[in-house]
Amino acid sequence: MAADTVLNIAALIALLPALLAAWKGDAGQPQPRFWILLAVAVAGPVAWTVAAATAVADWRTDLSFALWVSVSASMAVFASAAVFDRDVVRLSPLFLTLMTVLAGFAMFSHGATTAAPMTMAPGDGGWLWFHIGVSIATYALLTVAAAASLAALLQERALKRKTPLKSPQGLPSVLDCEGVVVRFLWLSAAVLALGMATGTAINLTHGMPILHLDHKTVFAIAAFAVICALLFAHQKTGARGRQVARLVLLAYLFVTLAYPGVKFVTSLLQA
């Protein structure tokens, strides 16, 4: 337990140098030093998550692990996209702040709740691991989109006040933020559709109804519907600015409830 606590703290600390550098403005024109700090910020949570996942045979379902998985996947997706997309890396101040807050919750909830690991029936492991991976990837993609929508809101407010945004500096313009939002919404919709398809396949192999309306399924369908509606509105009506941000944050809320939110309910309220 003591070793787990130390690793939890180390994973959180790994995020802090990149967070401080981003708020100092290093993400606007990233130099090798910033990329090294960002790599450390990815490696810390990912290393702890992999170590925790491989320590048991089945998939852990406790709240702390669920949050660390969310942070690790989101950081990996963000850093990968940042290498190729300058607008994404300029979101670093907001995104790293969000990740640090989630990592803080993960650290403080470690050991506070217990939940039995999810046991996989023989022959079902491949399907279930794939379904879990798709769900985590969707969450990570929407996290980046939500950060971009928040940046758009901040920039829009600054434009209305006719004063430059002082903190954080270097965020993408409203138009560039919208571009990031739309790109990641398309990716999340595609991955989420794949995830729901695999979930249906798992139900069929177990002789269950095609659509099993549990908490996760309901929220996943709601999130998919919101994402598709947003993409349709953007393509057909040119929905911009605050409307885009609100809808993206709504979709993000649904997915947040579907993954770590359900873990919170089952770990704390049903303990």
Helices and strands as residue ranges (DSSP letters): H 2-13, H 16-23, H 32-54, H 63-84, H 86-89, H 92-108, H 125-161, H 174-205, H 215-237, H 241-256, I 257-261, H 262-264, I 265-269
